[in-house]
């Protein structure tokens, strides 16, 4: 399963902000997808790691 921040419309965002005000806590919204990680060889893995480091991100190889 792979999750990222949700893309919210204004109505959903306002609902979340109202609940944040009510409970006095910040909330983060994530949307998840079922994905299968891909098998990669050591050469590909090293290239992925180098790019992750250069961009300060995490990358996941998936099939499909």
C-alpha positions as CSV (number, residue, x, y, z in Angstrom):
1,X,0.0,0.0,0.0
2,X,1.3,3.4,-0.9
3,X,-0.1,6.6,0.6
4,X,0.2,10.3,-0.2
5,X,-1.4,13.5,0.8
6,X,-5.0,13.7,-0.3
7,X,-6.1,16.1,-3.0
8,X,-9.1,17.8,-1.3
9,X,-11.8,20.0,-2.7
10,X,-12.7,23.2,-0.8
11,X,-15.7,21.6,1.0
12,X,-13.6,18.7,2.3
13,X,-10.9,21.0,3.4
14,X,-13.3,23.2,5.3
15,X,-14.8,20.2,7.0
16,X,-11.3,19.1,8.2
17,X,-10.5,22.6,9.3
18,X,-13.7,22.8,11.3
19,X,-12.9,19.5,13.1
20,X,-9.3,20.7,13.7
21,X,-10.7,23.8,15.4
22,X,-13.2,21.7,17.4
23,X,-10.6,19.2,18.7
24,X,-7.7,21.5,18.9
25,X,-5.4,19.3,16.9
26,X,-4.0,19.4,13.4
27,X,-5.0,16.7,11.0
28,X,-3.3,15.3,7.9
29,X,-5.3,13.6,5.1
30,X,-3.8,10.7,3.2
31,X,-5.2,8.7,0.3
32,X,-3.8,5.2,-0.3
33,X,-3.5,2.9,-3.3
34,X,-2.7,-0.8,-3.4
35,X,0.4,-1.3,-5.5
36,X,2.9,-4.1,-5.9
37,X,6.5,-3.2,-5.5
38,X,8.7,-4.2,-8.4
39,X,11.8,-6.4,-8.2
40,X,14.8,-4.4,-9.4
41,X,18.4,-5.5,-9.9
42,X,21.3,-4.0,-7.9
43,X,22.2,-1.6,-10.7
44,X,18.7,-0.2,-10.9
45,X,18.5,0.0,-7.1
46,X,21.7,2.0,-6.9
47,X,20.4,4.5,-9.6
48,X,17.2,4.8,-7.6
49,X,19.1,5.5,-4.4
50,X,21.3,8.1,-6.1
51,X,18.2,10.0,-7.4
52,X,16.5,9.8,-4.1
53,X,19.5,11.4,-2.4
54,X,19.8,14.1,-5.1
55,X,16.1,15.0,-4.9
56,X,15.6,14.4,-1.1
57,X,12.6,12.2,-1.9
58,X,11.7,8.5,-1.5
59,X,11.0,6.6,-4.7
60,X,9.2,3.2,-5.0
61,X,9.5,1.1,-8.1
62,X,6.2,-0.6,-8.9
63,X,4.9,-2.9,-11.6
64,X,2.4,-1.5,-14.0
